Amino acid sequence: MANITAYIKESFLELTDKMTWPTWNELQNSAVITLVASLIIALLVFLMDESAGNLLKYIYKTFA
């Protein structure tokens, strides 16, 4: 039980004293970058999906 208590105390000290937390502006910038990157990736996946779907429709129409 002593090991668990020591672990919790050390973890708390590390989170409060040794870590540097980002500022509000840094968090906002990171969120915007993540949002833009996610939108770009979603757009690329959508375009690839539509292209593959259109190609398959063309192939099915050609050979059907």
LOZA-328331 format. One record per atom (N, C-alpha, C): x, y, z; atom name; residue number from 1. Coordinates in steps of 0.05 Angstrom, whole numbers, plus 32768, in hexadecimal, padded with zeros to 4 digits. Example, Ala and Ser with C-alpha at 12.3 -4.5 7.8 and 13.67 -1.06 7.14 Angstrom:
2
{atom {8108 7F8E 809C} "N" 1};
{atom {80F6 7FA6 809C} "CA" 1};
{atom {8108 7FBE 809C} "C" 1};
{atom {8101 7FD3 808E} "N" 2};
{atom {8111 7FEB 808F} "CA" 2};
{atom {8102 8001 809D} "C" 2};
end
This chain:
64
{atom {8010 7FE8 8000} "N" 1};
{atom {8000 8000 8000} "CA" 1};
{atom {8011 8019 8000} "C" 1};
{atom {8028 8017 800C} "N" 2};
{atom {803A 802E 800E} "CA" 2};
{atom {8044 8036 7FF2} "C" 2};
{atom {8048 8021 7FE1} "N" 3};
{atom {8052 8027 7FC6} "CA" 3};
{atom {803D 8036 7FB6} "C" 3};
{atom {8024 802F 7FB9} "N" 4};
{atom {800E 803D 7FAB} "CA" 4};
{atom {800C 805A 7FB4} "C" 4};
{atom {800E 805E 7FCE} "N" 5};
{atom {800D 8079 7FD8} "CA" 5};
{atom {8024 808A 7FCE} "C" 5};
{atom {803C 807F 7FCF} "N" 6};
{atom {8053 808D 7FC5} "CA" 6};
{atom {8051 8093 7FA7} "C" 6};
{atom {8046 8080 7F98} "N" 7};
{atom {8042 8085 7F7C} "CA" 7};
{atom {802F 809C 7F76} "C" 7};
{atom {8019 809C 7F85} "N" 8};
{atom {8005 80B2 7F82} "CA" 8};
{atom {8011 80CD 7F89} "C" 8};
{atom {8020 80CE 7F9F} "N" 9};
{atom {802D 80E7 7FA8} "CA" 9};
{atom {8041 80F1 7F93} "C" 9};
{atom {8052 80DE 7F89} "N" 10};
{atom {8066 80E6 7F75} "CA" 10};
{atom {8059 80EE 7F5B} "C" 10};
{atom {8044 80E1 7F54} "N" 11};
{atom {8036 80E9 7F3B} "CA" 11};
{atom {802A 8105 7F3E} "C" 11};
{atom {801E 810A 7F55} "N" 12};
{atom {8012 8124 7F59} "CA" 12};
{atom {8027 813A 7F59} "C" 12};
{atom {803E 8135 7F66} "N" 13};
{atom {8054 8149 7F66} "CA" 13};
{atom {805E 814E 7F4A} "C" 13};
{atom {8061 8138 7F3A} "N" 14};
{atom {806B 813C 7F1F} "CA" 14};
{atom {8057 814C 7F0E} "C" 14};
{atom {803D 8147 7F11} "N" 15};
{atom {8029 8156 7F02} "CA" 15};
{atom {8027 8173 7F0A} "C" 15};
{atom {802C 8179 7F24} "N" 16};
{atom {8029 8195 7F2D} "CA" 16};
{atom {8044 81A5 7F2C} "C" 16};
{atom {805A 8198 7F31} "N" 17};
{atom {8073 81A7 7F33} "CA" 17};
{atom {8086 81A4 7F1B} "C" 17};
{atom {8088 818C 7F10} "N" 18};
{atom {809C 8187 7EFC} "CA" 18};
{atom {8093 818B 7EDF} "C" 18};
{atom {8078 818A 7EDB} "N" 19};
{atom {806E 818D 7EC0} "CA" 19};
{atom {8069 81AA 7EBA} "C" 19};
{atom {806C 81B1 7EA0} "N" 20};
{atom {8064 81CC 7E97} "CA" 20};
{atom {804B 81C8 7E86} "C" 20};
{atom {8035 81D6 7E8E} "N" 21};
{atom {801C 81D4 7E80} "CA" 21};
{atom {801B 81E9 7E6A} "C" 21};
{atom {800F 81E4 7E53} "N" 22};
{atom {800E 81F8 7E3E} "CA" 22};
{atom {7FFB 820F 7E47} "C" 22};
{atom {8001 8226 7E3B} "N" 23};
{atom {7FF0 823E 7E41} "CA" 23};
{atom {7FD6 823B 7E30} "C" 23};
{atom {7FC3 824C 7E37} "N" 24};
{atom {7FA9 824C 7E28} "CA" 24};
{atom {7FAD 8251 7E0B} "C" 24};
{atom {7FBF 8264 7E04} "N" 25};
{atom {7FC4 826A 7DE8} "CA" 25};
{atom {7FD1 8253 7DD9} "C" 25};
{atom {7FE3 8245 7DE6} "N" 26};
{atom {7FEF 822D 7DDA} "CA" 26};
{atom {7FDB 8217 7DD5} "C" 26};
{atom {7FC8 8214 7DE8} "N" 27};
{atom {7FB3 8200 7DE5} "CA" 27};
{atom {7FA1 8207 7DCD} "C" 27};
{atom {7F9A 8221 7DCB} "N" 28};
{atom {7F89 822A 7DB5} "CA" 28};
{atom {7F97 8226 7D9A} "C" 28};
{atom {7FB0 822C 7D99} "N" 29};
{atom {7FBF 8228 7D80} "CA" 29};
{atom {7FC1 820B 7D78} "C" 29};
{atom {7FC6 81FA 7D8C} "N" 30};
{atom {7FC7 81DD 7D86} "CA" 30};
{atom {7FAB 81D3 7D7D} "C" 30};
{atom {7F96 81DD 7D89} "N" 31};
{atom {7F7B 81D4 7D82} "CA" 31};
{atom {7F75 81DC 7D65} "C" 31};
{atom {7F7D 81F5 7D5D} "N" 32};
{atom {7F78 81FE 7D42} "CA" 32};
{atom {7F88 81EE 7D2E} "C" 32};
{atom {7FA1 81E8 7D34} "N" 33};
{atom {7FB1 81D8 7D22} "CA" 33};
{atom {7FA6 81BC 7D1F} "C" 33};
{atom {7F9D 81B0 7D36} "N" 34};
{atom {7F90 8196 7D34} "CA" 34};
{atom {7F77 8196 7D24} "C" 34};
{atom {7F66 81AA 7D27} "N" 35};
{atom {7F4D 81AD 7D18} "CA" 35};
{atom {7F53 81AF 7CFA} "C" 35};
{atom {7F66 81C0 7CF3} "N" 36};
{atom {7F6C 81C4 7CD6} "CA" 36};
{atom {7F77 81AA 7CCB} "C" 36};
{atom {7F89 819D 7CD9} "N" 37};
{atom {7F95 8184 7CCF} "CA" 37};
{atom {7F7F 816F 7CCC} "C" 37};
{atom {7F6D 816D 7CDF} "N" 38};
{atom {7F57 8159 7CDE} "CA" 38};
{atom {7F45 815F 7CC6} "C" 38};
{atom {7F3F 8178 7CC1} "N" 39};
{atom {7F2E 817F 7CAA} "CA" 39};
{atom {7F3C 8178 7C8F} "C" 39};
{atom {7F56 817D 7C8D} "N" 40};
{atom {7F64 8177 7C75} "CA" 40};
{atom {7F65 8159 7C70} "C" 40};
{atom {7F6A 8149 7C85} "N" 41};
{atom {7F6B 812C 7C83} "CA" 41};
{atom {7F4F 8122 7C7C} "C" 41};
{atom {7F3A 812D 7C88} "N" 42};
{atom {7F1F 8124 7C82} "CA" 42};
{atom {7F18 812A 7C65} "C" 42};
{atom {7F20 8141 7C5B} "N" 43};
{atom {7F1B 8148 7C3F} "CA" 43};
{atom {7F2A 8135 7C2C} "C" 43};
{atom {7F43 812E 7C32} "N" 44};
{atom {7F52 811C 7C22} "CA" 44};
{atom {7F45 8100 7C21} "C" 44};
{atom {7F3C 80F7 7C39} "N" 45};
{atom {7F2F 80DD 7C3A} "CA" 45};
{atom {7F15 80DD 7C2A} "C" 45};
{atom {7F06 80F3 7C2D} "N" 46};
{atom {7EED 80F6 7C1D} "CA" 46};
{atom {7EF2 80F5 7BFF} "C" 46};
{atom {7F06 8104 7BF6} "N" 47};
{atom {7F0D 8104 7BDA} "CA" 47};
{atom {7F16 80E9 7BD0} "C" 47};
{atom {7F26 80DB 7BDF} "N" 48};
{atom {7F2E 80C0 7BD7} "CA" 48};
{atom {7F16 80AD 7BD6} "C" 48};
{atom {7F04 80AF 7BE9} "N" 49};
{atom {7EEC 809E 7BEA} "CA" 49};
{atom {7EDA 80A4 7BD2} "C" 49};
{atom {7ED6 80BD 7BCC} "N" 50};
{atom {7EC5 80C4 7BB5} "CA" 50};
{atom {7ED2 80BB 7B9A} "C" 50};
{atom {7EEC 80BE 7B99} "N" 51};
{atom {7EFA 80B6 7B80} "CA" 51};
{atom {7EF8 8097 7B7D} "C" 51};
{atom {7EFD 8089 7B92} "N" 52};
{atom {7EFB 806B 7B90} "CA" 52};
{atom {7EDE 8063 7B89} "C" 52};
{atom {7ECA 8070 7B95} "N" 53};
{atom {7EAE 806A 7B8F} "CA" 53};
{atom {7EA7 8070 7B72} "C" 53};
{atom {7EB0 8087 7B68} "N" 54};
{atom {7EAB 808D 7B4C} "CA" 54};
{atom {7EB9 807A 7B39} "C" 54};
{atom {7ED1 8072 7B40} "N" 55};
{atom {7EE0 805F 7B2F} "CA" 55};
{atom {7ED1 8044 7B2E} "C" 55};
{atom {7EC8 803B 7B45} "N" 56};
{atom {7EB9 8021 7B46} "CA" 56};
{atom {7E9F 8023 7B36} "C" 56};
{atom {7E91 803A 7B39} "N" 57};
{atom {7E78 803D 7B2A} "CA" 57};
{atom {7E7E 803C 7B0C} "C" 57};
{atom {7E94 8049 7B03} "N" 58};
{atom {7E9B 8049 7AE7} "CA" 58};
{atom {7EA2 802D 7ADE} "C" 58};
{atom {7EB1 801E 7AEE} "N" 59};
{atom {7EB8 8002 7AE7} "CA" 59};
{atom {7E9F 7FF1 7AE5} "C" 59};
{atom {7E8D 7FF4 7AF9} "N" 60};
{atom {7E74 7FE4 7AF9} "CA" 60};
{atom {7E63 7FEA 7AE0} "C" 60};
{atom {7E61 8004 7AD9} "N" 61};
{atom {7E51 800B 7AC1} "CA" 61};
{atom {7E5E 8001 7AA7} "C" 61};
{atom {7E78 8001 7AA7} "N" 62};
{atom {7E86 7FF8 7A8F} "CA" 62};
{atom {7E83 7FDA 7A8A} "C" 62};
{atom {7E85 7FCA 7A9F} "N" 63};
{atom {7E84 7FAD 7A9C} "CA" 63};
{atom {7E69 7FA1 7AA2} "C" 63};
{atom {7E55 7FB0 7AA9} "N" 64};
{atom {7E3B 7FA5 7AB0} "CA" 64};
{atom {7E29 7FA3 7A98} "C" 64};
end
